[in-house]
Amino acid sequence: MQLSDADLSHRLTEASEAIWEAGQLILSFYRRPQVLDIKSKGPQDLVTAADHAADALLQ
């Protein structure tokens, strides 16, 4: 199945908006470090509440 230019443009717009929104969400956490809540997933592998929130937003 080949997508038309209009379909590709629409998908790019949707993805760009989602990425921007996730970035804004992540920044809101980093502007308030007291809510960042850093945890370890494994050796040298950290995950924050911001990571979880952005992942949930993009799902």
N, CA, C and O of each residue as an XYZ file, in Angstrom:
236
protein
N       0.831     -1.178      0.000
C       0.000      0.000      0.000
C       0.880      1.248      0.000
O       1.728      1.420      0.876
N       0.679      2.077     -0.948
C       1.450      3.312     -1.051
C       0.600      4.479     -0.560
O      -0.565      4.618     -0.932
N       1.199      5.307      0.276
C       0.487      6.463      0.806
C       0.642      7.653     -0.136
O       1.688      7.843     -0.758
N      -0.405      8.436     -0.224
C      -0.343      9.641     -1.052
C       0.461     10.711     -0.322
O       0.722     10.593      0.876
N       0.847     11.744     -1.043
C       1.564     12.861     -0.428
C       0.714     13.496      0.675
O       1.241     13.887      1.716
N      -0.581     13.598      0.451
C      -1.475     14.190      1.450
C      -1.506     13.332      2.715
O      -1.488     13.865      3.825
N      -1.553     11.995      2.555
C      -1.549     11.095      3.709
C      -0.233     11.209      4.480
O      -0.227     11.263      5.710
N       0.869     11.245      3.752
C       2.172     11.380      4.399
C       2.282     12.714      5.134
O       2.805     12.775      6.246
N       1.796     13.763      4.517
C       1.828     15.086      5.137
C       0.994     15.098      6.413
O       1.401     15.668      7.426
N      -0.168     14.470      6.355
C      -1.036     14.406      7.535
C      -0.354     13.631      8.664
O      -0.387     14.054      9.819
N       0.254     12.514      8.331
C       0.947     11.708      9.346
C       2.119     12.479      9.948
O       2.356     12.410     11.153
N       2.844     13.207      9.114
C       3.963     13.999      9.606
C       3.468     15.087     10.554
O       4.079     15.332     11.594
N       2.386     15.727     10.205
C       1.819     16.772     11.057
C       1.389     16.187     12.395
O       1.697     16.750     13.446
N       0.688     15.071     12.366
C       0.232     14.422     13.603
C       1.424     14.012     14.481
O       1.416     14.239     15.691
N       2.429     13.419     13.872
C       3.606     12.978     14.631
C       4.351     14.174     15.212
O       4.793     14.132     16.360
N       4.492     15.228     14.435
C       5.188     16.426     14.907
C       4.466     17.050     16.097
O       5.104     17.479     17.058
N       3.152     17.099     16.034
C       2.366     17.652     17.144
C       2.503     16.794     18.398
O       2.625     17.325     19.501
N       2.484     15.483     18.238
C       2.622     14.579     19.385
C       4.015     14.714     20.007
O       4.156     14.723     21.230
N       5.018     14.817     19.176
C       6.393     14.963     19.671
C       6.551     16.276     20.420
O       7.169     16.314     21.484
N       5.994     17.358     19.870
C       6.080     18.658     20.526
C       5.376     18.597     21.882
O       5.906     19.096     22.875
N       4.199     17.995     21.932
C       3.437     17.894     23.178
C       4.207     17.075     24.217
O       4.249     17.443     25.391
N       4.807     15.983     23.795
C       5.597     15.159     24.717
C       6.812     15.946     25.228
O       7.164     15.855     26.404
N       7.437     16.704     24.355
C       8.573     17.536     24.767
C       8.169     18.571     25.804
O       8.887     18.792     26.780
N       7.022     19.206     25.595
C       6.523     20.186     26.564
C       6.222     19.520     27.907
O       6.493     20.088     28.965
N       5.669     18.329     27.854
C       5.371     17.588     29.080
C       6.660     17.277     29.838
O       6.732     17.480     31.050
N       7.666     16.791     29.137
C       8.949     16.474     29.761
C       9.575     17.728     30.366
O      10.072     17.691     31.491
N       9.553     18.832     29.630
C      10.105     20.083     30.152
C       9.398     20.535     31.421
O      10.033     21.090     32.317
N       8.100     20.307     31.509
C       7.368     20.717     32.708
C       7.880     19.977     33.942
O       7.874     20.528     35.043
N       8.321     18.734     33.765
C       8.898     17.989     34.880
C      10.274     18.537     35.243
O      10.582     18.703     36.423
N      11.096     18.817     34.247
C      12.451     19.264     34.506
C      12.491     20.685     35.060
O      13.489     21.083     35.661
N      11.430     21.446     34.869
C      11.340     22.776     35.474
C      10.967     22.691     36.955
O      11.114     23.661     37.698
N      10.489     21.529     37.369
C      10.128     21.284     38.772
C      10.831     20.007     39.229
O      10.200     18.957     39.340
N      12.134     20.094     39.494
C      12.899     18.876     39.805
C      12.378     18.103     41.009
O      12.660     16.911     41.133
N      11.631     18.741     41.892
C      11.110     18.033     43.062
C      10.094     16.963     42.675
O       9.820     16.072     43.480
N       9.525     17.021     41.463
C       8.563     15.999     41.027
C       9.166     15.025     40.013
O       8.458     14.183     39.459
N      10.465     15.140     39.774
C      11.099     14.328     38.735
C      11.097     12.841     39.086
O      10.838     12.020     38.206
N      11.376     12.463     40.329
C      11.307     11.067     40.791
C      12.101     10.117     39.897
O      11.537      9.392     39.079
N      13.414     10.138     40.071
C      14.321      9.310     39.262
C      14.431      7.913     39.872
O      14.656      7.767     41.074
N      14.271      6.902     39.042
C      14.395      5.507     39.476
C      15.404      4.801     38.568
O      15.728      5.287     37.484
N      15.883      3.674     39.016
C      16.828      2.879     38.243
C      16.117      1.668     37.654
O      15.453      0.915     38.366
N      16.267      1.493     36.336
C      15.732      0.291     35.678
C      16.771     -0.815     35.681
O      16.448     -1.990     35.507
N      18.014     -0.428     35.881
C      19.117     -1.371     35.868
C      20.407     -0.588     35.971
O      20.384      0.636     36.102
N      21.525     -1.274     35.913
C      22.808     -0.571     36.002
C      22.916      0.480     34.885
O      22.786      0.160     33.704
N      23.149      1.700     35.268
C      23.319      2.813     34.333
C      22.093      3.020     33.436
O      22.232      3.503     32.312
N      20.930      2.672     33.903
C      19.703      2.792     33.111
C      18.635      3.441     33.988
O      17.946      2.763     34.750
N      18.506      4.769     33.870
C      17.589      5.521     34.712
C      16.301      5.837     33.966
O      16.290      5.970     32.742
N      15.222      5.956     34.722
C      13.931      6.332     34.164
C      13.290      7.314     35.139
O      13.407      7.161     36.355
N      12.617      8.313     34.601
C      11.996      9.328     35.448
C      10.478      9.314     35.259
O       9.950      8.683     34.343
N       9.799     10.026     36.152
C       8.355     10.195     36.009
C       8.051     10.890     34.685
O       7.023     10.623     34.063
N       8.942     11.777     34.256
C       8.768     12.465     32.961
C       8.799     11.459     31.810
O       8.013     11.559     30.868
N       9.706     10.498     31.894
C       9.791      9.457     30.867
C       8.490      8.661     30.788
O       7.963      8.409     29.705
N       7.988      8.272     31.955
C       6.743      7.500     31.996
C       5.567      8.312     31.454
O       4.736      7.788     30.712
N       5.498      9.607     31.830
C       4.396     10.455     31.379
C       4.432     10.651     29.865
O       3.394     10.585     29.206
N       5.625     10.891     29.311
C       5.751     11.072     27.872
C       5.405      9.781     27.129
O       4.743      9.816     26.092
N       5.853      8.647     27.662
C       5.530      7.365     27.045
C       4.022      7.133     27.021
O       3.469      6.693     26.014
N       3.366      7.433     28.135
C       1.909      7.268     28.204
C       1.196      8.190     27.218
O       0.215      7.794     26.588
N       1.689      9.414     27.087
C       1.102     10.366     26.154
C       1.201      9.865     24.711
O       0.262     10.014     23.930
N       2.332      9.277     24.370
C       2.560      8.851     22.988
C       1.955      7.499     22.660
O       1.916      7.111     21.493
N       1.482      6.773     23.663
C       0.871      5.457     23.406
C      -0.431      5.578     22.694
O      -1.072      4.568     22.403
